[in-house]
Amino acid sequence: MPYEVMLKEAHSLVDEIPRDKIAYVVTFLKSANGLYSSNSVQKKREEAGNVLMSFAGSLRKNFDEKAELESWREERF
């Protein structure tokens, strides 16, 4: 079925839904959009990975993780 025909059918179906039930349709459409927008999810994952990788190599060479953790604990507790 061509897209334009499906779109017209969808519009006519939405027009038939009672006003007090339209919120359910909107919720359904939003969740269905999430199922088909995997490209945007993939883009967000790539951006997050890029941000994470931007920190690579940013620690000083003599960084002592255990000493830093102890220092942080002493300050907080």
N, C-alpha and C positions, 0 to 999 in steps of 0.2 A: 504494500500500500504506500503510495507516495507521501512524503512528509507533509505537504500542504493539506492533503485529505485528512491525515491523522490529526493535524493541528486543528482543523475545523471541527472534527468530531470531538476532540478534547474540549474545545471551547463550548460546544453545545452541551456536552455532558456537565461541564462546570456550571453552566447557566441553569441547569435543572436542579442543582444541589440546593437544599434549603439554607438560608442564611445562617442559621444556628449550627449548621454542620460543616460549614466551609473551613473552619479552623482545622478539622481533622484532615481535610484534603491538603491544606497547606503543609501541615506536619508531614504527611505522607510524601508529598512532592519534595520537600526539603531532604528527607531521608533517602529518597530515590536518587536525588541529585548527588548525594554523597557516594552512592554506589557506582555511579558512572563517571565521577570526576576524579578518577585515579591519577590522571595527569597532574592535577593540582596537588594531590597528596605526594606524588613523587617529587614535584618541584619543591615542596616544603621540606621534604627529607633531604634533598640535595643541598638546599640552602642551609639547613641545620648542620649538615656534614661539613660544608664549607666554612661556616662560622667556627665549628669545633676545630677544624684543621688549621684555622688562622692562628690558633694558640700553640700549635706545634713548634717546638724549639724556643718558646718564650721564657722558659725557666732558666735561671742562672745556672752555670755549670756546677757550682758547689752547693746546690740546693739539697738539703737534708730533710726528707719528708718526715721522719720520726721526730726530729728536733722541732720542726715547724708545728707539728701536731701537738707536741708537749707544750710548746710556747702558747699556742692558741688555747689549749685547755686551761693553763694557768691563768690566762687573762680572763677567761669566761667563768671559771669556777673558782 
